[in-house]
Amino acid sequence: MKCSKHPKYKGIKIPKETKRFYLGCTTCWDIWHEVHPGYHENVKVGDRVEITGNIPFSLKDRKNKNGIITNINGGYHLIRPMWCNWETELYRGEFRKI
């Protein structure tokens, strides 16, 4: 794939699950992943994660922003913070795997 910014590209392989959603060149892909490391790591139910993005109001005062994935529903991931029993819905970019 090529784009107007980077006419020459390296020819790296883009994973099949994201290739259909990705419209840029492979150089743009490399640059984006340097800025967002670990975005496409495989996560599953039971993994421990750190909430980094759109933090709910009641979590902002807490030092420990770790949680456990309880359910994966398409683009949303239900995460239960370690210190409480309610769940919050977050997109994949709003947390990172520990």
N, C-alpha and C positions, 0 to 999 in steps of 0.2 A: 504494500500500500504506500502511496505517496501523498504528500500534501504540499501546499504552496510554500510553506516555510522551510521544508527540508526535502528538496528534490532527490537527493541521494540518501539512501537508507541502508542500514546494516544487514537486514535480512534475518532478524531474530524471529523465533517462533512465538506467536501469541497464543495463549491457551484457548482451546475451542470454546469453553463456556463463556469467555468474554469477547471472543473475536466477532461474534455477530452483533454486539453492542458497540464495538469500537470502530470509529470511522476515520481516525487519523493515521499517520505513518508510524513506523516502528521507532524512529528517533523520538517522536513526541511521546510514545509509549514509555521509552526509557527515562525521559526527563520527568514524566508524571510520576513514575514509580520511585525516582530518587526523592521527590518531594513527599510522597505518600508511601513510606515503606510498610510492607506487611498488609496492604489493603486486601489482597486477594488470597490471604492465608485461609486454608480450609478450617472452618469452625464447626463444631457439632454440639449437641445438647450435653451439658455437663462441664464444658470448658470454662475455666476461670478467665475473666476479662477485666480490663480497666476501662471505665467510662471516661472518654476524653472529649467528646463533642458537645452536643446540645444537652447539657446537664439539667435535669429537672430541678425546680426551685429548692426542694427539701434536701437535695444532695450537695448544694453549693457550699454549705458550711462544714461538711464532713471532710476530714483528711483522707479517710479510706474510701476511695471511689471504686473499689473492686466489687465484682459480682459474678454470678453464675448464669449461664445461658440455660433457660428452662424450656424454651420452645422456639422453633424457627418456622415462621409463616411467610414464605415468599421473601420479600425484601425486608420485612420487619423481623427483628430478633427480640424475643421477650427475655429480659434480664432481671434477675432478682438480686438487688444489692445485698452484700454479706450481712449487714446489720439490721435488716428488716424483713418482713414477710410479703410485701407487695411487689409487683412486677412493673417494669416500664418497657415501652416499645421503643427500640432504637434501630436506626439504619446501620449498615455495616461500617460506614465511615465514622460513626460516632463512638466506637470503642475499638480497643486493640487487644489481641490475645496476649496473655501473660505467659 
